[in-house]
């Protein structure tokens, strides 16, 4: 059921070429309450669907010329992220914090009443550099006047069919673990705080922008519960 006056949800997805974004895109396209999806990124997501439109931007910081195409949306699912390995705080913050908030503010200005779900990461409550950056993003988003907002902090993610991680080491690990995925899935059901699936994560992010999550920050166990 739509949470926006009975009309089908119009959703923007960022990061649909990555593992989290691809899962969120798939769940949004499959959801009957979602009427249309706009995927924004630098590269095509490789999905063909009647609900889907793509907007390709070589520089995600430069979108003033396409603002007229960003009006009329109800929700944004943000799954753009980079690894902090080898980066100082300024470089990591540029994508993780600055880019996220530039878009969040612009979309809220263009779409008053917008809802927003941000993909953070497990461990973001810690004291490391990357965690502090994530906390700043989460805190700023929470303070903004979105209709509904939330942040997911997934741990290990088992990708759905055909979904790959763009982080090389993570993808290598997934390939190595594939023979024991049934055991991993069993452990995740018994200990839901250990991890989740791209399907559950995608559904949880959709539930956030629908106003169906019961807290702002969803850790893995919360993701599995909300995205069941």
SVG drawing of the C-alpha trace seen along z (x, -y; Angstrom):
<svg xmlns="http://www.w3.org/2000/svg" viewBox="-5 -24 51 50">
<polyline fill="none" stroke="black" stroke-width="0.4" points="0.0,0.0 1.3,-3.5 1.9,-5.8 1.6,-9.0 -2.1,-9.7 -2.9,-6.5 -0.8,-7.3 2.0,-5.0 5.4,-5.9 7.9,-7.6 11.3,-6.6 14.9,-7.7 17.7,-5.1 21.3,-6.1 24.1,-3.5 22.1,-0.9 25.3,0.5 26.6,1.6 25.4,4.5 23.2,2.6 21.7,0.3 21.1,3.2 19.2,5.0 17.2,1.9 16.4,1.3 15.2,4.8 12.9,4.7 11.5,1.3 10.7,2.5 9.0,5.6 7.0,3.7 3.4,3.1 3.2,-0.2 6.0,-1.7 4.8,-3.2 8.1,-4.5 11.8,-4.5 14.5,-6.8 18.1,-5.4 20.8,-8.1 24.4,-7.2 27.5,-7.5 27.0,-4.2 24.0,-2.3 22.6,0.2 21.9,2.8 18.3,3.3 15.4,3.0 12.0,2.5 8.8,0.6 8.9,-1.2 12.5,-2.3 14.1,-5.4 17.8,-6.2 19.6,-9.5 23.3,-9.2 25.6,-11.9 29.4,-11.8 29.9,-14.0 27.4,-13.4 28.3,-16.8 27.2,-18.6 23.4,-18.2 22.1,-21.8 21.2,-21.4 18.9,-18.4 17.1,-19.7 13.9,-19.9 14.0,-16.1 14.2,-15.6 10.8,-17.1 7.8,-15.0 9.4,-12.2 8.3,-10.9 11.4,-9.1 15.2,-8.6 17.2,-5.5 20.9,-6.3 23.4,-3.5 26.4,-5.3 29.6,-4.5 33.3,-4.0 35.8,-2.1 37.9,-4.2 41.0,-2.1 43.9,-4.3 41.9,-7.5 42.3,-10.4 39.2,-11.9 38.9,-14.7 38.9,-12.3 36.5,-9.8 34.2,-12.6 33.9,-14.1 31.8,-11.1 30.5,-9.7 29.4,-13.0 29.5,-15.9 27.9,-14.2 25.2,-12.6 24.2,-15.8 24.4,-17.9 21.9,-15.6 19.7,-15.2 19.3,-19.0 18.7,-19.5 16.1,-16.7 14.3,-18.0 14.2,-21.5 12.8,-20.2 10.4,-17.7 9.1,-19.0 7.9,-16.0 10.5,-13.7 11.5,-10.6 15.1,-9.4 16.9,-6.2 20.7,-6.2 22.8,-3.1 25.5,-3.4 27.5,-0.4 27.8,1.9 30.2,0.4 29.3,-3.2 28.7,-3.8 32.4,-3.4 35.3,-5.8 37.3,-5.2 37.6,-7.9 35.1,-6.4 32.6,-5.8 32.8,-9.4 32.0,-10.5 29.1,-8.2 27.8,-9.4 27.9,-13.0 25.9,-12.0 23.3,-10.1 22.9,-13.0 22.5,-15.6 19.9,-13.5 18.0,-12.9 17.8,-16.6 16.4,-17.4 12.6,-17.8 12.1,-14.6 8.6,-13.0 10.3,-9.8 14.0,-9.1 16.3,-6.4 19.8,-4.8 20.6,-1.1 23.8,0.3 24.1,3.8 26.9,6.2 27.6,9.1 25.3,9.1 24.5,12.2 23.7,10.9 20.7,12.1 21.0,13.8 23.1,11.8 24.1,9.1 27.8,8.4 29.8,6.2 31.9,3.6 34.3,3.8 36.9,6.3 37.9,7.9 34.3,8.2 33.4,9.9 36.3,12.3 35.1,13.2 31.6,13.8 32.9,16.1 34.9,18.1 31.9,18.3 29.4,19.3 29.7,23.1 28.6,22.5 25.9,19.9 23.2,22.3 25.0,22.5 25.6,18.7 21.9,18.2 21.0,20.6 23.3,18.8 21.8,15.4 18.3,16.7 19.5,18.0 21.7,15.0 20.1,12.1 22.6,9.6 25.4,11.3 24.2,10.2 21.4,10.0 20.5,10.5 20.3,8.0 16.6,8.8 15.9,8.1 18.1,5.0 16.3,3.7 12.9,4.2 14.0,2.6 15.2,-0.5 11.9,-0.7 10.0,-0.3 12.0,-3.2 10.8,-5.6 7.3,-4.2 7.3,-5.2 7.1,-1.6 10.4,-1.4 10.2,-1.8 13.5,-3.5 16.0,-5.8 19.0,-3.5 18.5,0.1 21.3,2.6 21.4,6.0 18.8,7.6 16.5,4.7 17.0,4.9 16.0,8.6 13.0,7.8 11.7,4.8 12.6,6.3 11.1,9.7"/>
</svg>
